[in-house]
Structure formats: structure tokens, C-alpha cells
């Protein structure tokens, strides 16, 4: 695959917090059809890289290249909303979606994370793992060209971990570019292709 074929290309990319470099320079490309896993030890810059690709952090140097029509959905490690907010699960997943087709999109996304029966529940009533699944559903509901996730299976039991990986592999097979920072690889017997970008320890040459 050439750089021009990729949906996301990293060109001499260095990422960090402020102007302090954590990781890089990186030259890599992420194409549709594959679940791309960003792995490595704690503190190596996995989350920083995902947030930089998502546009939440500025790059220290280098470029992130993608087509002009690229749309991105992001699901981070934190709940991103105070659990005390008086929102239902449906409202959290539907936030930002056009009203015309959001009910079907939310229903499908919640089913993919096994929360179809909790649409009317208060977000504040859910456990940490359930809130994580709601936020993954929110990203899935958007049907963007690129899906970015930071540790999507943390706080989840083995059965739900397997279900989340299966959903992400299915999205990749459908043509979405899926990039996930993770400590855990998907089960080998799941259908679909995945590749690994393993990052070095912080400070390693």
C-alpha cells in the first residue's frame, strides 16, 4: 500500500504533551479493512497518539494526512461526562446525531455492546464498564470513515471484551478505518484481519 492509498498516513509524526515530545518520529499508514492495534508498555504514548490523530492534541512535529472528506469518531478512556448528569443512555449515544435517523443508529449501536435494554436508564446508574460500553456505542453510532478508540476493552469481562473486538473487526471488514490503543489483543479465532503497531518504551531510541 502506498501512502496515497491510506485513509490515515503519519509522516515523520512526533506527538507529545505541549511541546514535550513523547513519541516519534513515526511513519505509518492505516488502511480500511483492517483493525489497527496500537500496543506498547504504559507511558509509551499510545493514548497521546490516538488523541493526536483525533485532533484533540496538536502534533509536536510532522503531519497526519487524510482525504478532505474524512470524518472521525473517538472513544476515550474516561467517561468524558460526569456520571451525575441527568442523561439517559439513549441521549448520550444520540448526542450529535441528526434527528432523522438517530433512533435506528442508536438502537444498532447499543445492541452491538449488549446494552439494547438500557436505552432509558440513567447514565449515572451504570457501572464503570457499562459507561465505557455506552461511549463505545456513541462512537459506533456515528458511522464515520475513521473510528479511534483508547483502551476500548478495559474494565470489561472476557465475554464482553470478545464482543467488542468482534464488533470492531466487523466495522473494519465493512470498510471503516478502525484504530485502537490497547494492552490486550483480540482472540485469535475471531473473524477478521488485524495488524499491530507496537510502540517502544518511552525514551527508547
N, C-alpha and C positions, 0 to 999 in steps of 0.2 A: 504494500500500500504506500502510495506517495503522500506527502504532506497535503497536497491539494485535494486528495480523496477523503481526508479525515473530516469528521464533524467538529472535532476539537483538536487543535495542534498546539503544543507547547514548544516555544522556540527560545532557547537559552534563558529559560524562565527561572528566576530566583524569587522565592517567597519568604516572608518574614512578618514580624510584628513591628509596625512603624518602619523605620529604615534598617532595623536589625535583621540581617539575613539568618534564616533557619535552615533552608534547604535550597539546593541548586548549584549551578545551573542545570536545568532539565531540558532535554529534547525528547519529546514523545508525541504520540498521536493516538487518538481514541476514535474508533470507527463504529458504526452501527452494527448490530447483530451479535455483539459480544458483551458479556458482563465484565467490566473492567474493575479489578480489585486493587486498591492501593493499600499495601501492607507495610509493616515495619515495626520496630520497637517503639515504646512510649517515648514521646518527645521528639520524634524524628521529623515531624511536620506534616503528618497525614491530614489532620484537620485544617491546618493552615493552607495546604494545597487545595483542598476541596472548597474552602471558603474563598480563596483567590479566584478559582475557576468560576465560582458562582457570582463573582463581582462584589462580594461583601468585604474583601480586603484588597488594597492595591498591591500590585506586584512590586517587589524591590527593583527588579530589572527584567528585561526580556519581554516576550509577547505571548499572549494567548490568542490564537487565530481561529475564527469560526465564520461560517457564512452569515451574511447580514440578517437572514430570516430566522436565525437560531433563537429558540425560546428555551428557558432553563427553569426547572423546579428544583428546590433544595429542601432537604430534611436534615436538620442538625441534631446534635447530641442532646441538647437541653429541651425542655418542654416549650420554650420560646413564648409561653403565655403563663401568667400566674394562675395556678390551679383554682384560685378563689374567684376568677372571673365568671360571671353568670352566663356562660355559653353552653349550649348543648353540643354533643359530639357532631351532629349534623352541621351546626353553624360553624364549627371550627373547620371541618373539611370543606364546606361550601364557600368559605370566605375567599373573595376574589374571583369566584367563578361567575360567568354570565348566567342570569336567571333562566334563560331559555331552556338549557339542557342540564342544569346542575343537579336536579334530583336523581336522574339516571346515573350521572357520573359519580355522585357521592355514594349511591347505593352499591355500584360495582366496586368502588374503591374500598368501602367498608367490608364488603364480602371477601375481598382478597386478603384482608388481615383478620378475618374471623370476628368482626365486630358488627355484623349486619343488624343484630338485635339490640344494639346500644345507641342507635342514632338519636333517640330522645333523652338519653342520660346526660346529666350534667358532666361536663369535662372535669370539674373539681371532684367528682365522686370516684373517678377512675384511679387505679393503681399506677405506679410509675411506668410499668411495662405496657399497660393499656394506653396510657397517654402517648407513649412512643409510637405505638401502632396507629393511633389516630393521626399523628403528624406524618407518618409514612403514607397513610391513606390520603391525606391532604395533598401530598406531592404527587401521588399516583393519579389523583382525580384530574390533574391539570393537563395530562396528555401532551406535554411539551416534547420538543425534539431531544432535549437532554435532561436526564434525571441524575441529580447529585445527592448522595446520602453519606452521612457521617456516623459510623458505627450503628447501622440500622438494626442489628440483632442483639445489641447489649440489653440487659435486663429481661430477655425473653427466654422461655423454657425451650428445650430441644425441639419439641413438636412445632412450636410457633416459629422458631428460628428456621426450621426446614421450610415452613410455609412461606415465610418472607423471601427466602432465597429462591424458591420456586416461582414466586410472583415476579421477582426482578429478572430472573432468567427468561421468563415468558415475555416480559416487556422488551428485553434485548432481542429476542427472536422476532418480535413484531417490527423491529427497526429503530427502536428508541436507543439512544446512546445512554448507557447506564454506567455510572462511575461511583463506587462505594469505597470509602475508607473503612478498614475492618481489621480486627485481630484474628477473626475466625473465617476459614474458607468454607464454601458451600460443600455439602455432602457430595461425594464423587458420583453417586448414582443418579443424581438429578439430571434431567434432560436439558441440554443447552451448552453453549460454549462460554468459557470464562478465561480471562487472562489476568496475570498478576504483574503489577508494577511494584517491586519491593524497594522501599526506600532505605538508605543506610542510616545508621545511628547518627544522632546529632553530633556534628563536629567531625565526622568521618570524612576522609578525603574522597 
